Structures are given as C-alpha cells and as structure tokens.
Amino acid sequence: MGGPPDDLTAFCHRELPRLVGALSLYCGDALLAQELAQEALTRVCQRWEEVRQKASPQAWAHRVALNLAHSWYRRRSAERRALVRHGGAPPVEPASADDLAVRLAVARLPHAEREVLVLRYYLTYSVQEASELTGRSPEAVRTLTHRAVSRLRGHLLTEGHREANHATA
C-alpha cells in the first residue's frame, strides 16, 4: 500500500512543467493552465497502467490537456452566449501584464493554428507527431503552422508598432 509507482511519479514531475507551459501559451492564463495540467495528470494517474504502454505517454497526456482546454473554451463560450441572451454582460477578463504580449498574440490565433503552434514550437513535436495528435494530415499541420507563425508575427508587429506610436505621442 505504498505511493504511486516510481515511473508515474517521474512522469508527472517531468511533464507537469511542460503541460503548464504549453497550456499557459495556449490559454494565455497561467492559473487556468495549472488547473488543466493537474486535471490531465489526474487522468494519466487514473489510467497509468494503460497509458504507460502507449508509444508516447507524454503525447497522450498533452492530447488530454489540449482536449480539456478545448472543453473549457466551449463551456466559457456557451456561458457568454447565455449571459448575452439573458441581458447580462460577458465577464470581464483580468488585465494581463505587459510581458504577456506573446501569450496574448497566441490567444488571438484561431484554435487550430494555436494548437499546432504550441505542439510544434513549445512542446517540440515533429510535424508527423503533431499530425497524429491532432488527427490532421502532415500537410495540414505544416499549413496551419505557417499561417500561425505569419499571424503571430503580424500581431506582434502591430502591437509593437502601436506601443511605439503611443510612446512617441
């Protein structure tokens, strides 16, 4: 009746920071990312005997974490629509610190682009691995990655241009 298996403990210690980092970038909210990462690892723990046999247990955990983020966004979107429908105002998002410009720019990307960007550049999955994780063809992953990088550049350049203009005004 000891604790969790050593390999599970090592897995969780290794993957928690990666999950939190990827989800922070994906969601733009560090607290939400921590919550979603913990939930993903809870699911890993519940199914460890099955998960450990997979070709890539970390890929499975990352897929679960992204699915949890998608579900959270769907629920939040439905809540906002219901509030607006019933005459309420959508909840106000907390202000972000200036150093979160990249997270905010990533958050503006369409869902599919944001997903492949995080998988490819934050979690460093190959095109093939990202393809398998998302269920998209490798060509679609390449296209989405290219679009995401282009949009991200545009968002960051636009924000930088606005800030420079504001500072000189």
C-alpha positions as a Markdown table, in Angstrom:
| # | Residue | x | y | z |
|---|---|---|---|---|
| 1 | Met | 0.0 | 0.0 | 0.0 |
| 2 | Gly | 2.8 | 2.4 | -0.9 |
| 3 | Gly | 2.5 | 5.5 | -3.0 |
| 4 | Pro | 2.3 | 5.7 | -6.8 |
| 5 | Pro | 4.8 | 3.8 | -8.9 |
| 6 | Asp | 8.2 | 5.5 | -9.4 |
| 7 | Asp | 7.8 | 5.7 | -13.1 |
| 8 | Leu | 4.4 | 7.5 | -12.7 |
| 9 | Thr | 5.9 | 9.9 | -10.2 |
| 10 | Ala | 8.9 | 10.7 | -12.5 |
| 11 | Phe | 6.5 | 11.1 | -15.4 |
| 12 | Cys | 4.3 | 13.6 | -13.5 |
| 13 | His | 7.3 | 15.6 | -12.3 |
| 14 | Arg | 8.8 | 15.7 | -15.8 |
| 15 | Glu | 5.5 | 16.5 | -17.7 |
| 16 | Leu | 3.8 | 19.0 | -15.3 |
| 17 | Pro | 6.0 | 22.0 | -16.2 |
| 18 | Arg | 5.7 | 21.2 | -19.9 |
| 19 | Leu | 1.9 | 20.9 | -19.7 |
| 20 | Val | 1.6 | 24.1 | -17.7 |
| 21 | Gly | 3.9 | 25.9 | -20.1 |
| 22 | Ala | 2.1 | 24.7 | -23.2 |
| 23 | Leu | -1.4 | 25.4 | -21.7 |
| 24 | Ser | -0.3 | 28.8 | -20.5 |
| 25 | Leu | 0.8 | 29.7 | -24.0 |
| 26 | Tyr | -2.4 | 28.1 | -25.5 |
| 27 | Cys | -4.8 | 29.7 | -23.0 |
| 28 | Gly | -3.0 | 32.9 | -22.0 |
| 29 | Asp | -3.8 | 32.2 | -18.4 |
| 30 | Ala | -1.3 | 30.6 | -16.1 |
| 31 | Leu | -3.8 | 29.7 | -13.3 |
| 32 | Leu | -6.1 | 28.0 | -15.8 |
| 33 | Ala | -3.1 | 26.2 | -17.3 |
| 34 | Gln | -2.1 | 24.9 | -13.9 |
| 35 | Glu | -5.6 | 23.7 | -13.2 |
| 36 | Leu | -5.9 | 22.0 | -16.6 |
| 37 | Ala | -2.5 | 20.4 | -16.4 |
| 38 | Gln | -3.3 | 19.0 | -13.0 |
| 39 | Glu | -6.6 | 17.5 | -14.3 |
| 40 | Ala | -4.7 | 16.0 | -17.3 |
| 41 | Leu | -2.2 | 14.4 | -14.9 |
| 42 | Thr | -5.0 | 13.1 | -12.7 |
| 43 | Arg | -6.4 | 11.3 | -15.8 |
| 44 | Val | -2.9 | 10.0 | -16.5 |
| 45 | Cys | -2.7 | 8.6 | -13.0 |
| 46 | Gln | -6.2 | 7.0 | -13.2 |
| 47 | Arg | -5.2 | 5.2 | -16.4 |
| 48 | Trp | -1.5 | 4.8 | -15.8 |
| 49 | Glu | -1.3 | 1.0 | -16.5 |
| 50 | Glu | -2.8 | 1.7 | -19.9 |
| 51 | Val | -1.1 | 5.0 | -20.6 |
| 52 | Arg | 2.4 | 3.7 | -19.8 |
| 53 | Gln | 2.0 | 1.0 | -22.5 |
| 54 | Lys | 1.4 | 3.7 | -25.2 |
| 55 | Ala | 4.1 | 4.5 | -27.7 |
| 56 | Ser | 4.2 | 8.1 | -26.3 |
| 57 | Pro | 2.6 | 8.5 | -22.9 |
| 58 | Gln | 3.6 | 12.2 | -22.9 |
| 59 | Ala | 1.8 | 12.7 | -26.2 |
| 60 | Trp | -1.3 | 11.1 | -24.7 |
| 61 | Ala | -1.1 | 13.5 | -21.7 |
| 62 | His | -0.7 | 16.5 | -24.0 |
| 63 | Arg | -3.7 | 15.5 | -26.1 |
| 64 | Val | -5.8 | 15.1 | -22.9 |
| 65 | Ala | -4.6 | 18.5 | -21.7 |
| 66 | Leu | -5.5 | 20.2 | -25.0 |
| 67 | Asn | -8.9 | 18.5 | -25.1 |
| 68 | Leu | -9.5 | 19.8 | -21.6 |
| 69 | Ala | -8.6 | 23.3 | -22.8 |
| 70 | His | -10.9 | 23.0 | -25.8 |
| 71 | Ser | -13.8 | 21.9 | -23.5 |
| 72 | Trp | -13.1 | 24.8 | -21.1 |
| 73 | Tyr | -13.3 | 27.3 | -24.0 |
| 74 | Arg | -16.5 | 25.7 | -25.3 |
| 75 | Arg | -18.1 | 25.9 | -21.9 |
| 76 | Arg | -16.9 | 29.5 | -21.5 |
| 77 | Ser | -18.3 | 30.5 | -24.9 |
| 78 | Ala | -21.7 | 28.9 | -24.1 |
| 79 | Glu | -21.8 | 30.7 | -20.8 |
| 80 | Arg | -21.1 | 34.1 | -22.5 |
| 81 | Arg | -23.7 | 33.5 | -25.1 |
| 82 | Ala | -26.3 | 32.6 | -22.4 |
| 83 | Leu | -25.3 | 35.8 | -20.4 |
| 84 | Val | -25.8 | 38.0 | -23.5 |
| 85 | Arg | -29.0 | 36.2 | -24.4 |
| 86 | His | -30.4 | 36.9 | -20.9 |
| 87 | Gly | -29.3 | 40.6 | -20.9 |
| 88 | Gly | -26.1 | 40.2 | -18.9 |
| 89 | Ala | -22.7 | 41.4 | -19.9 |
| 90 | Pro | -19.9 | 39.0 | -20.7 |
| 91 | Pro | -17.5 | 38.6 | -17.8 |
| 92 | Val | -14.5 | 41.0 | -17.8 |
| 93 | Glu | -11.2 | 39.3 | -18.4 |
| 94 | Pro | -8.4 | 40.3 | -15.9 |
| 95 | Ala | -5.8 | 42.6 | -17.2 |
| 96 | Ser | -2.6 | 41.0 | -18.3 |
| 97 | Ala | 1.0 | 42.2 | -17.6 |
| 98 | Asp | 3.0 | 43.7 | -20.4 |
| 99 | Asp | 5.3 | 40.7 | -20.5 |
| 100 | Leu | 2.4 | 38.6 | -21.7 |
| 101 | Ala | 2.3 | 40.1 | -25.2 |
| 102 | Val | 3.2 | 36.8 | -26.8 |
| 103 | Arg | 0.6 | 34.9 | -24.9 |
| 104 | Leu | -2.0 | 37.4 | -25.9 |
| 105 | Ala | -0.9 | 37.3 | -29.5 |
| 106 | Val | -1.1 | 33.4 | -29.4 |
| 107 | Ala | -4.5 | 33.6 | -27.8 |
| 108 | Arg | -5.8 | 35.7 | -30.8 |
| 109 | Leu | -4.9 | 32.9 | -33.2 |
| 110 | Pro | -7.7 | 30.6 | -34.5 |
| 111 | His | -7.9 | 27.4 | -32.4 |
| 112 | Ala | -6.3 | 25.1 | -35.0 |
| 113 | Glu | -3.4 | 27.4 | -35.6 |
| 114 | Arg | -2.8 | 27.9 | -31.8 |
| 115 | Glu | -2.9 | 24.2 | -31.2 |
| 116 | Val | -0.3 | 23.3 | -33.9 |
| 117 | Leu | 1.9 | 26.2 | -32.9 |
| 118 | Val | 2.0 | 25.0 | -29.2 |
| 119 | Leu | 2.6 | 21.4 | -30.3 |
| 120 | Arg | 5.3 | 22.3 | -32.8 |
| 121 | Tyr | 7.2 | 25.1 | -31.1 |
| 122 | Tyr | 6.6 | 24.8 | -27.4 |
| 123 | Leu | 6.3 | 21.1 | -27.0 |
| 124 | Thr | 8.7 | 20.5 | -29.9 |
| 125 | Tyr | 6.7 | 17.7 | -31.6 |
| 126 | Ser | 7.6 | 16.9 | -35.2 |
| 127 | Val | 5.1 | 17.5 | -38.0 |
| 128 | Gln | 4.3 | 13.8 | -38.0 |
| 129 | Glu | 3.7 | 13.7 | -34.2 |
| 130 | Ala | 1.6 | 16.8 | -34.3 |
| 131 | Ser | -0.4 | 15.3 | -37.2 |
| 132 | Glu | -1.0 | 12.1 | -35.1 |
| 133 | Leu | -2.0 | 14.2 | -32.0 |
| 134 | Thr | -4.4 | 16.4 | -33.9 |
| 135 | Gly | -5.8 | 14.0 | -36.4 |
| 136 | Arg | -4.8 | 16.3 | -39.3 |
| 137 | Ser | -2.6 | 15.4 | -42.2 |
| 138 | Pro | 1.1 | 16.4 | -42.1 |
| 139 | Glu | 0.5 | 18.9 | -44.9 |
| 140 | Ala | -2.4 | 20.5 | -42.9 |
| 141 | Val | -0.1 | 20.7 | -39.8 |
| 142 | Arg | 2.6 | 22.5 | -42.0 |
| 143 | Thr | 0.0 | 24.9 | -43.4 |
| 144 | Leu | -1.5 | 25.7 | -40.1 |
| 145 | Thr | 1.9 | 26.2 | -38.6 |
| 146 | His | 2.9 | 28.5 | -41.4 |
| 147 | Arg | -0.3 | 30.5 | -41.0 |
| 148 | Ala | 0.1 | 30.7 | -37.2 |
| 149 | Val | 3.7 | 32.0 | -37.4 |
| 150 | Ser | 2.7 | 34.6 | -40.0 |
| 151 | Arg | -0.3 | 35.8 | -38.0 |
| 152 | Leu | 1.7 | 35.8 | -34.8 |
| 153 | Arg | 4.4 | 37.9 | -36.5 |
| 154 | Gly | 1.6 | 40.3 | -37.7 |
| 155 | His | 0.0 | 40.5 | -34.2 |
| 156 | Leu | 3.3 | 41.2 | -32.5 |
| 157 | Leu | 4.5 | 43.7 | -35.1 |
| 158 | Thr | 1.1 | 45.5 | -34.9 |
| 159 | Glu | 1.3 | 45.6 | -31.1 |
| 160 | Gly | 4.9 | 46.8 | -31.2 |
| 161 | His | 4.0 | 49.5 | -33.7 |
| 162 | Arg | 1.1 | 50.6 | -31.6 |
| 163 | Glu | 3.2 | 50.8 | -28.5 |
| 164 | Ala | 6.0 | 52.7 | -30.3 |
| 165 | Asn | 3.4 | 55.2 | -31.6 |
| 166 | His | 1.8 | 55.5 | -28.2 |
| 167 | Ala | 5.2 | 56.1 | -26.5 |
| 168 | Thr | 6.2 | 58.9 | -29.0 |
| 169 | Ala | 2.8 | 60.6 | -28.9 |
